Amino acid sequence: MSLSINNNSLSLNAQRSLRLHVAAQETLLTRLTGGTRIDKAADDPAGQAIAARMDSSMRGLSQAMRAISDGGSMLQVADGALANVIDSLQRLRELAVASGNGSYGSGDRAKLQQEAMEILNHINQVGAETQFNGETLFSQDRVSIGGEDEQKRAVLDGLKTGWLSASEKMVKDLFGLEADGVKLKVNLVSPGTPSGVLAWVAGSGPGKLDNLSLNIDMADFGSAATADGGSAPMYSDRIIAHEMAHAIMARTMNYANLPSWFREGSAELIHGADERVRSALAGADAATIVGGIGVSGGTYEYESAYVAARFLHQRLKDLGVEGGMKGLMQHLSRNQGATLSTALDAITGGKIASEADFLMEFGADGDEFLLNKMNLANRDTGAIGGLDADGGPEFDARSVVADAGDNNADDGLGGFVVEYPELGGHTGVRRVQVQAGDKAGDLIELQFGAINAAALGLAKLDMQRGAVALLHVDEALAYVNQQRVVAGASSNRLDLAAGALQAGSANMAAAKERIAGVDYAGAAAGLTRAQILQQAASAMLAQANSQPRAVLSLLR
């Protein structure tokens, strides 16, 4: 090896090594003090990009968890308000039950109404003033859950709170008939029928009718806000009693084979039709009315059929048939193959051998019966079981059908499963979105329905009609309870989402640590090695720098 003073390669190599060891030591010190393996992009470009994305997600998840916490607090406020509204509705329900007490007069119910209005004002206040972070919580929509068609709702209220069940009881008590549990579909028909029929029962098949429906013509059907509905004398409950007689007869006997006059006359006999006959006599004589029997669609079809049914009821009682028309109905029910002729022959022992024999007798004696045996001057409607027909209590147009039945809407009827139409009553909903993740689509929607008297269908709550008031309060309670279910389910969902975010954030932090975190054991060992190598390089640099001095010894 030659000696030179122009180029000291040993020193240059030692310097290079020293710089590398110093740089390694600086890098390791930075990692150990910062706790991260990647201090700058050059340390690990790919790892730095992955770690940056993970850090962004972690920060987004952290913010989402705060949003979920706020959403949970919002739901707690809503649940507390809804619980308060339910307490208020429970008190309203107590008032509605109290209103049904027969010992209370109209003045007592007026006091109940005063308290009810104050409760409704409180409910309105809760719905309007419940806020979270300065924002009104519940929807302020006033569309009623009971639907906006007040006429249809009034009719359904009557059907559900007594018209159907009271009529069913009348047919059971007076005719001894009860249906067999089939479905009876209620249809509110608009704009009505060309013929102007108020209501009718439809079905299919010979013998017993299937697929029964009770159809109500909303163009003509009364909907007065009274227990009876409609207007005098043919109140709505009387019309329903007539149709329920048809429906029950249709399911208990060979209905399709019965003559039209018998079907219509029997249905009229249930609630009485003296008013119709009295009105008809103003324009026709008794013989004309009696002569209208069997003329379907004739001017006096219903009046004639009713007088014939009254005549037959009295004739059967005179012949010793227990219950008169009731005995005939029960025979038809027990003997599905029977016709009216065979049934009359059987229960009278041949004294009325056929329908034709009866009609001949009615044609001969019907006008005398109408004028002299039927009392058309008093208030009694002539219904079976009443004063005129059977010497029972006097039933006028309002009282002939009881204001309340045995069953309410929830219990249903004894012989039918009633299917009521939906009125489309859905009130407004306020929707609030909660960010439940770090992506744009990671949203959970919270829903807050309208809470006010109008939306709950209680704006016109009337304690004078306890049964209807109770029905509406129960509907409101069901709605508010459902709102609490929605709030509770949403709260549970937020809790699940928060748990998932916490687990995801923890796993992501661990993954990021594996990518960007420093291995302290390895880094500390590397630092010690770098320090030793730095010291060794420094010593060797001193040795390399002293080598050119050997040239001086050669020059001496």
Order of alpha helices (4+ residues) and beta strands (2+ residues): alpha-alpha-alpha-beta-beta-alpha-alpha-beta-beta-beta-alpha-alpha-alpha-alpha-alpha-alpha-alpha-alpha-alpha-beta-beta-beta-alpha-alpha-alpha
